[in-house]
Amino acid sequence: MKRDTINVDGMMCAMCSRSVEKAACSAGSETAEVNLMLKTLTVEYDEDKTSIKEIMRSVSKAGYKPFPPGKDSASLFFRRLIYGIILLVLLLAVYYPHMYTDAFSGHPVAVTVFQFMITTAILFINRNFFIKGYKSILSRTPGMDVLISMGSGISYIYSIVLSVYVVTEFCNNNVQNAFDISRKLCFESASMIPVLISVGKYLEEKTKRKTSGALKELMNLKPLVAVKMIVGDGQNYEGAAASGSYKTEQVPIDNVGVGEVIIIRAGETVPLDGIVIFGNGTTGESALSGESAPVEKTVGNNVYQATTVLSGFLAVEVTGTGKDTMLSKMIDLVTAASMSKPDIAMLADRLSAIFVPIVLGLSFITFIIWKFVVGAEFSVCINYAISVVTISCPCALGLATPTAVMAAVGRGAKSGILIKNAQVIESLHKTDTIVFDKTGTLTTGVLSITDTDCDNDEALNALLVCEERLTHPIGKAVCESLKGKIKLLDNIEVTDFETRPGYGLTATVNGKRFYSGNKKLRDELCPEVQQTGHDINAGKYMKEGKTVIFFGFEGEKPGIIALSDTLKESAADMINGLKRFHITPVLLSGDNPSCALYTADLLGIKDAFGGQDPIGKVDKIKELMKSGHTVAFVGDGINDSPSLTSADVGIAIGAGTDIAIESADMVLSSSDLSAVNEAVKLGHDTVKNIKQNLFWALFYNVLCIPLAAGAYSSLGLSINPAIAAGLMSISSLFVVTNSLRLRYSRK
């Protein structure tokens, strides 16, 4: 079986998706899955039975345009939309004076020909509606294109028939009759329908953003080359690394196999997953695990592709290449999430599935009743049938959602909220669980000293002077926090400075042996110093997930400092605000479990899970979704991209990475978490507005279809297609106005 993904132009709604999938399967594809947001079709097929060209040919026959990746039809659509609007304005500039005044009474033929030419040009520009409408009928999957094409097309044909009478009467010198007939032309109805729908669809498309950028960003993280270790016959890698008796060769990562050894130095990116067989160092893994603090790496520790070696030297035996690396698995997760169909389709798409055949049936029934029951003339019967289709044309239904979404986008922009697709609105409205990343999301992501247990200025000065000699991120954090907070002493002399990988550092400061590092270093250099209150506090800090540094002079009571990233000021208020919406907050972090639980306790979050890698986070989110919850995920890092795309709603902190922003459905332009509450409220307000729009669009049809069908003609109430088009426009105007009200409503 072969799997391919192609781009498909012209898909507008759920009915379009079903038409394309059906066309692909009819051409021999075993499976077909449309991603409406990405405008893609993914198929699996047996190459012995069919081909991708045959599948594309079948999709094309269904009325859609398959095209290769990289080709964008958006600019072409926009140009056609602009041309259509300009021509419609020209048409109306002639139509309305002619309809309501005697400005062109002496030139009915010229006005008729002008309207015919302009309308013909508009319909040609929007010919895809007619092509897809016709083909969707043949494939028995009628969508909104059918009503658009029938409402516009029948009005157009009807107007052409009347135009013949206009010319005939004028040629027979019956100018007044020609003028009266020309006032009944429905060219403006035929033109307004496709142009208004195109405007609505353009607004809808403006709310959608492709998630393929996230995949590109993830793929760009992959290093292209690796430095491979080459040893002589009979040598083992460990011994060669220890003695330095080896050669190196820079090769593409595809030329490195599992079991081979690569060399990675400070400042370089890890090219492949592996295990350290020689050397010591620290790596920055926030890109993959969310861990804010640098991670010490010694023999036996795992390293991962796309992480960065911050300090030290590592000889790494490769354990994962190609699709088996952690990064590749993340890419696969993002791909799968972006290709999956949403659980909740747009309301307008669901309604259109039954709305279209009902309207067509009513139009046919109207004609039959007037022709064979009432016995009216053909012109009267067709007039009422056209009026039903025209007045029911789903302009209001088509505009109900995109106009509300665009209004929500404008309101969100004022609050620093970027909505990237229309679907997120409905999902956010139903969200009952919000999962938060910790580092960089609820916390600042910047290490700083939170606790200092030391009253010895000499030891603090020694710590500052020694840590300044390091390039280690923890050392930098210590220096940044201590500067300006301690009394600096003069004449500090440092000799015998030595780093102890995996432990810390030692030095002679003003003639006394000094150390700074972890508890193992403290126990090694000061075994005779009994446990103090500082040691007890250190244990408490470690349980809170903080990084603890022991420091002092050999033989003396140690000092303790604890470092951690701190909570954002807006975090607590945001969590409390979610309670108004009955939303349960969950903490999901790559940091150690103790740190995650401590942070959750500070914020009043009952459910917290630490030590989660990117795949573990996705599994937890899917577990929540399978249990019936609608889940939103808030994150900021590269490691968050699979979670952002897997959740029902992905919300990225704007100060985060480009990949997180690309992967998310919604972006907060700042790190102010209060925008999360505003986003939730915006979702509720917008869905309420959409429902109001849809109710009016449908209720309007319930009221007006009987009028268009001539049900009240005995009371002297009847309309022609031109009036029906005007009433249709009023419903669209109401929907647009109601949507704009959302943008300026009070928060």
Number of C-alpha atoms within 10 A of each C-alpha: 10 12 15 11 16 16 20 24 16 16 22 18 21 18 20 25 20 17 23 29 20 20 24 29 19 13 20 21 26 15 14 22 21 26 18 19 19 16 17 21 23 18 23 19 22 14 13 7 9 13 16 22 11 14 22 23 17 21 24 20 17 25 25 23 15 22 16 10 11 7 8 12 12 11 9 9 16 14 12 17 20 14 15 27 19 12 17 21 12 14 23 17 11 17 23 13 12 20 18 9 10 11 12 16 18 14 15 24 23 12 20 27 14 16 25 21 13 19 24 17 17 25 23 14 18 20 15 17 25 22 17 25 24 19 21 23 14 11 15 10 19 23 26 27 28 25 26 24 26 21 27 29 22 22 27 24 14 21 25 18 12 20 23 16 16 26 22 16 18 19 12 11 11 13 20 15 16 27 25 14 20 25 20 17 27 28 28 25 27 30 28 26 24 28 24 21 23 24 21 22 18 16 18 21 17 16 19 18 18 15 23 14 15 25 20 13 18 21 15 11 16 18 16 11 18 24 19 23 20 17 18 11 6 6 12 10 23 17 14 17 20 13 9 10 13 15 13 13 13 13 13 14 18 12 11 21 15 13 13 15 26 25 23 22 18 15 13 18 22 25 28 32 23 26 23 24 21 21 20 19 23 23 23 22 23 22 19 23 23 27 23 21 23 19 17 18 24 21 15 13 13 16 26 22 22 25 23 23 25 22 23 19 21 26 25 30 27 22 19 20 20 15 12 12 19 22 25 18 16 25 21 15 21 23 18 14 20 22 20 13 14 15 9 13 14 16 16 21 20 14 13 20 17 12 19 21 17 12 21 18 11 17 23 18 14 24 22 16 14 20 17 11 9 10 12 14 12 11 11 16 23 22 22 28 27 29 31 32 30 35 30 31 30 29 29 29 29 26 30 29 30 25 28 31 31 24 20 31 23 19 21 21 14 11 17 19 26 25 26 23 21 24 21 24 26 21 24 25 20 20 22 18 21 25 26 20 26 28 27 24 23 30 19 18 20 14 22 21 20 15 16 16 16 16 9 12 13 17 20 23 20 26 24 21 17 24 20 16 12 15 11 16 16 18 18 18 18 21 20 16 17 18 12 9 8 12 12 16 11 7 7 13 11 17 14 9 15 13 15 14 17 17 17 21 21 24 20 19 23 14 11 13 17 24 31 27 21 17 16 13 21 23 13 11 16 18 12 11 14 11 11 12 10 18 18 10 17 24 13 13 22 15 16 18 21 25 22 23 22 24 28 26 23 20 14 13 19 24 23 22 22 22 24 24 21 18 19 16 14 15 20 17 13 19 23 15 16 21 12 10 14 11 19 17 25 20 23 30 29 26 24 17 19 19 25 24 24 17 21 21 13 11 19 13 18 12 15 21 20 19 19 20 20 25 19 15 25 23 15 16 25 17 12 16 17 10 8 9 17 22 26 28 26 29 32 31 25 25 28 33 31 28 34 30 29 28 25 28 25 28 33 33 27 21 18 20 19 18 22 31 31 24 32 33 28 26 28 27 18 16 22 19 21 20 21 23 19 19 25 20 17 23 23 19 19 26 22 15 24 26 16 15 27 21 15 19 24 18 12 18 22 12 10 20 23 17 20 30 28 25 15 13 13 8 8 8 11 18 20 22 30 22 18 27 27 16 18 25 20 14 23 24 15 16 29 21 14 19 26 20 15 24 22 12 9 7 11
